[in-house]
């Protein structure tokens, strides 16, 4: 089967996103999207099987667009945990500001949708963000605040969301550069404070587990697994030539995964190549279980 044109898919996604956020998702038809994109409605359905499927691809496109930056940030060993934490939030805030139409769509349109695929995707994204912040707080402020880390993650996420709504929806003249340092100082105050106060956490271990339980399984980011495999391969005792073969297979997979519709034949082929490195078997199986194979 001929591979779909990635540039055309991206054009459709960006066009649809602008229409959904400016006109309203429910009032925008697939015919209108096709007309503005200069294609027939039938051609549009070749790329996306429904309007809900198109919306899900829009969400994946914009969330995945910052994943590479965050993964690269995690590999920067020159940064402290707190520096990395601040930089990651900064990356996300900048992304919000550069793609305001997309985030207005999330805030204004998506809460009323009933599509389970969209709901589950957004739910997983939210959990990933909360867990990342929770782990960062423990790394920065120490294990003694671990019981309060979930509360801290929810507090910070809530404050970020509220400020973004004030800036993007209410158009209040709040300098984004002032928001991040202000919030970091508040987290310093809160997290250091719980070390010396005899208070109980609101989101304790049981409530945390309840919060997670309606998601069938934690979504593993295959790009993160690939980065782990690269690091492990580079530290191995294989020759440079042998390492290079494995790294090349991983890079090809990485490039394929950044496409809107990764090809299963390419991903499976590169996974097969990695069988030559038995010490990567556990990560290889983990990667295989979390690849978005495209059915054709």
Protein Blocks (a to p, Z undefined) as FASTA:
>chain_A
ZZddfklmmmmmmmmmmmmmmnopklpcfklmmmmnopafklmmmmpmbfklmmmmmmmm
mmmmmmmmmmmmmmmmkbcfklmmmmmmmmmmmmmmmmmmlmmmmmmmmmmpcbfklmmm
mmmmmmmmmmmmmmmmmmmnojklmmmmmmmmmmmmmmmmmmmmmmmmnopacdfklmmm
mmmmmmmmmmmmmmmpccddfblfklmmmmmmmpmbacddfklmmmmmmmmmmmmmbdfk
lmmmmmmmmmmmmmmmmpmbdcfklmmmmmmmmmmmmklmmmmmmmmmmcccddZZ
